[in-house]
Amino acid sequence: MYEKYLDKQKEEVEAFRRDENLRIPEDMDFYSVAMLSNEEREKLIKYKPATLGTLYAFKSVTDNIERHFLFVGQAIRISGITPAGVFALHAAIKKRQFQQNESTV
């Protein structure tokens, strides 16, 4: 029942791990990232982290199976930045990179 959800979550975690040192563009418009809370936006603007992750562990429990994920980088070290916020920011940065690459082709 949850297999597709778990597979998608695993893919997202692996993509994040590959990009844990992904640089956050200095001119990133955090208000354009729809899934960020106002608190997350304010903290990102205030602290201006250079990369996405920092050491962070959280548990996802589904069907009584514990899965532990470990992330490394700067944004998630900031109090008030949630894993969901980091994933949303990750997706926005990757989308921006893709659009920039498409416009140069």
C-alpha positions, 0 to 999 in steps of 0.5 A: 500500500505504501510501497510507491510512497516509500520508493519516492521518498527513497529517491528524494533522499538519494537525490538530496544526498547526491546534492548535499553540497549544492550551493544556494544561489546568492540571488535566490528568491525564497518567496518564489519557493511555494512550500517554504513557510514564512519562518523558513523564508525569513531565516534563509534570508537572515542567515544566507546559508551557502549550501543545503544541508548539515548533519541532520537525522530524522526518522520516517516511520511507516508500517512500523518500519523505522528508516533513518536518513542522514543529511549533511550541509548548512540550511537544515542546521538553522533552527526552524528549517524543516526537512520538508523546507530543505526538500522544497528548496532543493527542488527549486534550485534544481528547477532553476538550474534546469531552466538556466541550462535550457535557456542556454541551449 
